[in-house]
Amino acid sequence: MNSEDLEIRLLLEAIYLKYGHDFRRYAKASLKRRVLHRLVTSGLTDVSAMQHRILTNRTFFETLLLDLSINVTEMFRNPSFYKVFRTQVIPVLKTYPFLRIWVAGCATGEEVYSMAIILKEEGFGNRFQIYATDFNEIVLKKARDGIYPLAKMQAYTGNYQKAGGQHAFSDYYTARYDSAIMRQDLKEQVVFSAHNLATDTVFNEMQLVSCRNVMIYFNKELQNHVYQLFRESLCQGGFLCLGKKETLRFSEVEAVFEEFVRPEIIYRKCLNQTRFTK
């Protein structure tokens, strides 16, 4: 291990001990790029100097926290996923009297509102609750506010239409100056909450967990830890939705799930208890 990698390791340990955020099992290459980017933009001499500033300056820590957060998202991202979700998963979800969904790593909330819109269009009314979580309080506030740049709505409208949208996408927000404010009834059925996948506990009896394009930033150990959280949080027959580059193959919970839809990465927790290995 070279000196720079050692300094980053000590930095992550210091962040965990001081603030309780655990990045020690994140994928090393991606995390190193983000740390070094902040090092350059801050004009600091080395990672050790960054560590000192983080421990003595909470505002600087929160800036780095945004760098380390996974906030690349958009409404109806990968429209083919939502189209398959609508046509193949929704019919199963309609068999439940009330639906509980966990969107883990929700970032600024675009995918949360996408999910809420589909459930409204598919006739769930008020028969669902979405629990949207992220470890970063700053991005959670943006998600809770549901206010997005109006300039992005054209692209989001295209995604919505490709995803099988049934109405005008503009029905779901109010344009005000240069912002789009999501409709209040969508927000009312979402609980936004701080939750750290690396350190916090499970949500119980969910019918669906969606955690798309988050696991690629974790190392194998942390992936297995989080997959176990999802396994324990899902009811029997519940669904787990991952990103296109993510998989349960070779994970510790592989035998607990069966592929439900390919090529979209949608798994279902096995109904046959004898297949469970853990």
C-alpha positions as CSV (number, residue, x, y, z in Angstrom):
1,M,0.0,0.0,0.0
2,N,1.5,3.3,-1.1
3,S,1.5,6.4,1.2
4,E,-1.5,8.1,-0.5
5,D,-3.7,5.0,-0.2
6,L,-2.7,4.7,3.4
7,E,-3.6,8.3,4.0
8,I,-7.0,7.8,2.4
9,R,-7.6,4.7,4.6
10,L,-6.8,6.8,7.7
11,L,-9.1,9.5,6.4
12,L,-12.0,7.1,6.1
13,E,-11.3,5.8,9.6
14,A,-11.3,9.3,11.0
15,I,-14.6,10.1,9.2
16,Y,-16.2,7.0,10.7
17,L,-15.0,7.7,14.2
18,K,-15.9,11.4,14.2
19,Y,-19.1,11.4,12.2
20,G,-20.3,7.8,12.0
21,H,-20.4,7.6,8.2
22,D,-18.7,4.4,7.0
23,F,-17.0,4.6,3.6
24,R,-14.4,2.0,4.5
25,R,-16.0,-0.7,2.3
26,Y,-16.7,1.4,-0.7
27,A,-15.1,0.5,-4.0
28,K,-11.5,1.9,-3.7
29,A,-11.0,3.3,-7.2
30,S,-14.2,5.3,-7.3
31,L,-13.7,6.6,-3.8
32,K,-10.1,7.6,-4.4
33,R,-11.1,9.6,-7.4
34,R,-13.7,11.6,-5.4
35,V,-11.3,12.2,-2.5
36,L,-8.5,13.4,-4.8
37,H,-10.9,15.6,-6.7
38,R,-11.9,17.4,-3.5
39,L,-8.2,17.6,-2.5
40,V,-7.3,19.5,-5.7
41,T,-10.3,21.8,-5.6
42,S,-9.6,22.7,-2.0
43,G,-6.0,23.6,-2.6
44,L,-4.8,21.3,0.2
45,T,-1.3,19.8,0.0
46,D,-2.1,16.2,0.8
47,V,-4.8,13.8,2.2
48,S,-3.4,14.2,5.8
49,A,-4.1,17.9,5.6
50,M,-7.6,17.1,4.4
51,Q,-8.1,14.8,7.3
52,H,-7.2,17.6,9.8
53,R,-9.6,20.0,8.1
54,I,-12.4,17.5,8.2
55,L,-12.0,16.8,11.9
56,T,-12.0,20.5,12.7
57,N,-14.4,21.9,10.2
58,R,-17.9,20.3,9.9
59,T,-18.8,22.5,6.9
60,F,-15.8,21.1,5.0
61,F,-16.8,17.6,6.0
62,E,-20.3,18.1,4.6
63,T,-18.7,19.3,1.3
64,L,-16.7,16.1,1.0
65,L,-19.8,14.1,2.0
66,L,-21.6,15.4,-1.1
67,D,-18.6,14.3,-3.2
68,L,-18.8,10.8,-1.7
69,S,-22.6,10.6,-2.1
70,I,-24.0,8.8,-5.1
71,N,-26.3,11.5,-6.6
72,V,-26.3,10.6,-10.3
73,T,-30.0,10.1,-10.9
74,E,-33.0,11.3,-13.1
75,M,-36.7,10.7,-13.4
76,F,-37.6,7.4,-15.1
77,R,-33.9,6.6,-15.5
78,N,-33.5,3.6,-17.8
79,P,-37.1,3.8,-19.1
80,S,-37.1,0.2,-20.1
81,F,-36.9,-0.8,-16.5
82,Y,-40.0,1.2,-15.6
83,K,-41.9,-0.2,-18.6
84,V,-41.2,-3.8,-17.5
85,F,-41.9,-2.9,-13.9
86,R,-45.3,-1.6,-15.0
87,T,-46.2,-4.6,-17.1
88,Q,-44.8,-7.5,-15.2
89,V,-44.2,-6.5,-11.6
90,I,-47.2,-4.3,-11.0
91,P,-49.7,-7.1,-11.6
92,V,-48.2,-9.1,-8.8
93,L,-48.0,-6.1,-6.5
94,K,-51.7,-5.5,-7.0
95,T,-52.4,-8.7,-5.1
96,Y,-51.4,-7.0,-1.9
97,P,-54.0,-5.0,0.1
98,F,-51.3,-2.4,1.0
99,L,-47.9,-1.9,-0.6
100,R,-44.7,-1.0,1.3
101,I,-41.7,0.0,-0.8
102,W,-38.2,0.8,0.2
103,V,-36.1,3.0,-2.2
104,A,-32.6,2.7,-0.7
105,G,-30.0,5.3,-1.7
106,C,-32.7,7.6,-3.0
107,A,-30.3,10.6,-3.5
108,T,-32.3,13.7,-4.5
109,G,-35.5,11.7,-5.0
110,E,-36.1,11.6,-8.8
111,E,-36.6,7.8,-8.8
112,V,-38.9,8.0,-5.8
113,Y,-41.3,10.3,-7.5
114,S,-41.1,8.1,-10.7
115,M,-42.2,5.1,-8.6
116,A,-45.0,7.1,-7.0
117,I,-46.3,8.3,-10.4
118,I,-46.5,4.8,-11.7
119,L,-48.3,3.5,-8.6
120,K,-50.8,6.4,-9.0
121,E,-51.4,5.6,-12.6
122,E,-51.8,1.9,-11.9
123,G,-54.7,2.5,-9.5
124,F,-53.1,2.0,-6.1
125,G,-54.6,5.3,-4.9
126,N,-53.5,5.6,-1.3
127,R,-52.7,1.9,-0.8
128,F,-49.0,2.3,-0.8
129,Q,-46.2,3.8,1.3
130,I,-42.7,4.5,0.0
131,Y,-39.8,4.7,2.4
132,A,-37.0,6.7,0.7
133,T,-33.7,6.7,2.4
134,D,-30.2,8.1,2.0
135,F,-27.3,8.7,4.4
136,N,-26.9,12.3,3.3
137,E,-29.3,14.8,4.9
138,I,-28.5,17.5,2.4
139,V,-29.7,15.4,-0.6
140,L,-32.6,14.1,1.5
141,K,-33.9,17.6,2.0
142,K,-33.8,18.2,-1.8
143,A,-35.8,14.9,-2.2
144,R,-38.3,16.0,0.5
145,D,-38.8,19.4,-1.2
146,G,-39.4,17.8,-4.6
147,I,-38.2,20.8,-6.5
148,Y,-36.1,20.3,-9.6
149,P,-34.7,22.5,-12.4
150,L,-37.4,23.2,-15.0
151,A,-34.8,22.8,-17.7
152,K,-34.6,19.1,-17.0
153,M,-38.3,18.4,-17.5
154,Q,-38.1,18.0,-21.2
155,A,-35.6,15.1,-20.8
156,Y,-37.7,13.6,-18.0
157,T,-40.8,13.9,-20.1
158,G,-39.1,11.8,-22.8
159,N,-38.2,9.2,-20.2
160,Y,-41.7,9.1,-18.9
161,Q,-43.2,8.5,-22.3
162,K,-40.7,5.7,-23.1
163,A,-41.6,4.2,-19.7
164,G,-45.3,3.9,-20.8
165,G,-46.6,7.0,-19.1
166,Q,-50.4,7.4,-19.4
167,H,-50.8,11.1,-19.0
168,A,-49.0,14.4,-19.7
169,F,-45.9,14.4,-17.5
170,S,-46.6,18.1,-16.8
171,D,-49.6,17.0,-14.8
172,Y,-47.3,15.9,-12.0
173,Y,-45.6,19.2,-11.3
174,T,-46.1,22.9,-11.1
175,A,-43.8,25.2,-13.0
176,R,-42.7,28.2,-11.1
177,Y,-40.0,30.5,-12.6
178,D,-37.1,28.1,-13.4
179,S,-38.3,25.3,-11.1
180,A,-40.6,22.3,-11.3
181,I,-42.4,21.5,-8.0
182,M,-43.7,17.9,-7.7
183,R,-47.4,17.4,-6.9
184,Q,-48.2,17.4,-3.2
185,D,-50.2,14.1,-3.3
186,L,-47.0,12.3,-4.5
187,K,-45.1,13.6,-1.5
188,E,-47.7,12.7,1.0
189,Q,-47.2,8.9,0.5
190,V,-43.4,9.1,0.8
191,V,-41.5,9.0,4.1
192,F,-38.0,10.4,3.6
193,S,-35.5,9.2,6.3
194,A,-31.8,9.1,7.0
195,H,-30.4,5.6,6.7
196,N,-26.9,4.3,6.1
197,L,-26.7,1.0,4.3
198,A,-23.3,0.4,5.7
199,T,-24.2,0.7,9.4
200,D,-28.0,0.8,9.9
201,T,-30.5,-2.0,10.4
202,V,-33.3,-3.5,8.2
203,F,-36.8,-2.4,7.2
204,N,-39.2,-5.3,7.8
205,E,-41.9,-6.7,5.6
206,M,-41.4,-4.7,2.4
207,Q,-43.0,-6.0,-0.8
208,L,-40.4,-4.3,-2.9
209,V,-36.9,-2.9,-2.4
210,S,-35.4,-0.7,-5.1
211,C,-31.7,0.1,-4.9
212,R,-30.6,0.8,-8.5
213,N,-27.0,1.9,-9.4
214,V,-25.8,2.0,-5.8
215,M,-24.1,-1.4,-5.3
216,I,-21.5,-0.7,-8.0
217,Y,-19.9,1.7,-5.6
218,F,-19.5,-0.9,-2.8
219,N,-16.8,-3.6,-2.5
220,K,-17.8,-7.2,-2.3
221,E,-18.0,-7.3,1.5
222,L,-20.3,-4.3,1.7
223,Q,-22.4,-5.6,-1.1
224,N,-23.0,-8.9,0.7
225,H,-23.9,-6.9,3.9
226,V,-26.4,-4.8,2.1
227,Y,-27.9,-7.8,0.2
228,Q,-28.5,-9.4,3.6
229,L,-30.3,-6.3,4.7
230,F,-32.5,-6.5,1.7
231,R,-33.2,-10.2,2.2
232,E,-34.3,-9.6,5.7
233,S,-36.4,-6.6,4.8
234,L,-38.4,-8.3,2.1
235,C,-41.4,-10.4,2.6
236,Q,-41.6,-13.8,1.1
237,G,-42.1,-13.3,-2.7
238,G,-41.0,-9.7,-2.5
239,F,-39.1,-8.0,-5.3
240,L,-35.6,-6.6,-5.4
241,C,-34.7,-4.2,-8.2
242,L,-31.0,-3.4,-9.0
243,G,-29.2,-1.4,-11.7
244,K,-28.2,-2.9,-15.1
245,K,-24.6,-3.4,-14.0
246,E,-25.5,-5.1,-10.7
247,T,-26.2,-8.7,-9.9
248,L,-26.8,-11.2,-7.1
249,R,-24.7,-13.8,-8.8
250,F,-21.9,-15.1,-6.6
251,S,-23.4,-13.2,-3.6
252,E,-24.2,-14.8,-0.3
253,V,-27.9,-14.4,-0.9
254,E,-28.0,-15.7,-4.5
255,A,-29.9,-18.9,-3.6
256,V,-32.6,-16.9,-1.7
257,F,-33.7,-15.1,-4.9
258,E,-34.8,-16.0,-8.4
259,E,-34.5,-13.9,-11.5
260,F,-37.9,-12.5,-12.3
261,V,-37.2,-10.3,-15.3
262,R,-34.2,-10.2,-17.7
263,P,-32.5,-8.2,-19.0
264,E,-33.9,-5.7,-16.4
265,I,-32.3,-6.7,-13.1
266,I,-35.4,-7.6,-11.1
267,Y,-35.3,-10.5,-8.6
268,R,-38.0,-12.1,-6.5
269,K,-37.4,-13.6,-3.0
270,C,-38.0,-17.3,-3.4
271,L,-41.4,-18.6,-2.4
272,N,-39.9,-22.0,-1.7
273,Q,-38.3,-21.8,1.7
274,T,-36.3,-25.0,1.1
275,R,-34.1,-23.0,-1.3
276,F,-32.9,-20.6,1.5
277,T,-29.3,-21.1,2.5
278,K,-29.2,-18.5,5.2
